[in-house]
Amino acid sequence: MARARAVDRRLYLLLEITARRLHRTADARLRREAGVSAAQSAVLFLLMRRGERRMGAISETLALGAPAVTGLITRMEAAGLVSRSTDSGDRRGAIVTLTEAGRELAVKADQVLRDINLELAERLGDEDTDRLHDLLGRLNSDEAG
């Protein structure tokens, strides 16, 4: 049987469906087990690993529009997960800092995502996990865009 050409496989659609399902599953587990959404956990991880960040840097790193980041940070600030202050170098900008409560939830969320990653790796096996990691890395590299 002839192998289907990539264009006939609808790779984009398959990746999109897979990403949405994984996101829904992860978001539900993060909310249930760590008390944060997937979007909130991404901000928490960024701040935990790289320290305080300007709003624009969060937007750029997470590939989210400025209004989405503003709303996300506003909700997280109201929940006591982050604090926001004026950037002393540019009064138009805001600096977002992780609070201790945010740090605690980041650790919980990290464990949830580690568990999900382990489950995916068990389902795929070591060889396919390594290959998928490499392939997705190539698709997400600067040269792919």
C-alpha positions in Angstrom: 0.0 0.0 0.0 1.4 3.4 -1.0 2.2 5.8 1.8 0.0 8.8 2.0 1.6 12.1 1.2 1.9 14.5 4.1 -0.6 16.9 2.5 -3.1 14.1 2.4 -2.6 13.3 6.1 -3.9 16.6 7.3 -1.1 17.0 9.8 -2.2 20.4 10.9 -5.7 19.2 11.8 -4.3 16.2 13.7 -1.9 18.4 15.6 -4.6 21.0 16.3 -7.1 18.3 17.6 -4.3 16.7 19.7 -3.2 20.0 21.2 -6.8 20.9 22.1 -7.5 17.6 23.8 -4.2 17.7 25.7 -4.9 21.3 26.8 -8.4 20.5 28.0 -7.1 17.4 29.9 -4.2 19.4 31.5 -6.4 22.4 32.3 -9.0 20.2 34.1 -6.3 18.4 36.1 -4.5 21.6 36.9 -7.7 23.2 38.2 -8.6 20.1 40.2 -5.2 19.2 41.6 -3.4 22.6 41.8 -6.1 25.2 41.8 -4.9 27.0 38.7 -5.7 27.0 35.0 -3.2 26.0 32.3 -2.8 29.6 31.3 -2.1 30.7 34.9 0.4 27.8 35.3 2.3 29.0 32.3 2.7 32.5 33.8 3.6 31.0 37.2 6.3 28.8 35.6 7.7 31.7 33.7 8.0 33.8 36.7 9.3 31.0 38.9 12.1 30.1 36.5 13.0 33.5 35.1 12.0 36.0 37.8 9.9 39.1 37.5 8.9 40.0 33.9 7.4 43.0 32.1 3.9 42.4 30.7 5.2 42.6 27.2 7.8 39.9 27.8 5.1 37.6 29.2 3.0 38.2 26.1 5.9 37.5 23.8 7.1 34.4 25.7 3.7 32.8 25.9 2.6 33.9 22.4 -0.5 35.7 23.8 -1.9 39.0 22.8 -1.5 42.0 25.2 -5.2 42.1 26.1 -5.2 38.4 27.0 -2.1 38.8 29.2 -3.6 41.9 30.9 -6.8 40.0 31.7 -4.8 37.0 32.9 -2.5 39.0 35.1 -5.5 41.0 36.5 -7.2 37.8 37.5 -4.0 36.3 39.0 -3.3 39.5 40.9 -6.8 39.4 42.4 -6.2 35.8 43.4 -3.0 36.8 45.1 -0.7 34.8 42.8 1.2 37.7 41.4 1.8 41.4 42.1 2.2 44.1 39.6 4.2 47.3 39.9 5.2 50.2 37.6 8.4 49.7 35.8 10.8 52.4 37.1 12.6 52.5 33.8 9.5 53.0 31.8 6.4 54.3 33.7 4.1 53.0 30.9 5.1 49.4 31.6 4.3 47.1 34.4 6.5 44.5 36.1 4.9 41.2 37.3 6.3 39.4 40.3 5.4 36.0 41.7 4.0 36.0 45.2 4.7 33.3 47.8 1.1 31.9 47.2 1.9 31.9 43.5 5.1 30.1 44.1 3.4 27.4 46.1 0.8 26.8 43.4 3.5 26.8 40.7 5.2 23.9 42.6 1.8 22.0 42.7 1.1 22.7 39.0 4.6 21.6 38.1 4.0 18.2 39.7 0.7 17.8 37.9 2.4 18.5 34.5 5.2 16.2 35.4 2.6 13.4 36.0 0.9 14.2 32.7 4.3 14.0 30.9 5.1 10.7 32.5 1.7 9.3 31.5 2.3 10.4 27.9 5.8 8.9 27.9 4.4 5.6 29.2 1.8 5.6 26.5 4.2 6.3 23.7 7.3 4.5 25.0 10.8 5.9 25.2 11.8 5.8 21.5 8.6 7.4 20.3 8.6 10.0 23.1 12.2 11.0 22.2 11.2 11.2 18.5 8.1 13.2 19.1 10.0 15.6 21.4 12.6 16.2 18.6 9.9 16.6 15.9 7.8 19.1 18.0 11.0 21.0 18.8 11.7 21.3 15.1 8.2 22.6 14.4 8.6 25.2 17.2 12.0 26.4 16.2 12.5 29.9 14.9 13.1 28.4 11.4 9.7 26.8 11.3 7.8 30.1 11.6 
